[in-house]
């Protein structure tokens, strides 16, 4: 992944292609992450998604995200044996209910699947910006495109405005809330102001859209900043072939692995390699680009140094 853009988001390999390439990629990895209920596939999906998230949002943000997501994985892993008492390897008993190792392993895999899906969705929202979503769905489904672009902007806007309201409330209040009742009233006041601000903003947006002629014609015109080229078609074809091959290999791996009544033993298999190539492909391509640009910069510095020495 290359240098950061004006918006602070680092440029990725997807910026060189039509947005449909990024859409196909993220849709494919999301479907495979949800369909391949197998420990190795889930571990690869989580690792690749988290590394991509760390680059797109920064390491501090990725570590904070991983902290609460790992907590969710542990909660699911602990709760699943309590609700699904199935397996053959008994760990301990809580009263008359036995807790089995197989149910615990299945709960970990369920949590990892949830973590992978959340991370890939977060990465897709960073790469597929609102202008790319409008370019993809602007003419096909303009209302859906507008809803998606506004929803993607709504969460960070809510968080930012909530922080502003809390900062103002802290500045205007003499003391911090001490009791539980005071804290509830404190948070309730923040939510009330935030909801009122959001509803007022929605009315202003509706009036602005009406003034600009939204939905005044059956088919709206659109400026197309992206053109589908031959390189985009090749990228989509390569992705389709890679996804089809991984879907077949994932089906084999999932059919050979089972959790109950005894969890299967994981063995080294070459079929994991194509999936690793798929999920780590953006990071690998961006790392290759970075290495290439560094070589070019070193050559330019060496050329400038030789030119200055000759002069």
PyMOL commands that set and color helices and strands:
alter all, ss='L'
color gray80, all
select helices_A, chain A and resi 13-16+19-35+39-57+59-83+101-127+130-137+142-172+180-211+230-256+271-310
alter helices_A, ss='H'
color red, helices_A
select strands_A, chain A and resi 90-94+97-100
alter strands_A, ss='S'
color yellow, strands_A
deselect
rebuild
show_as cartoon
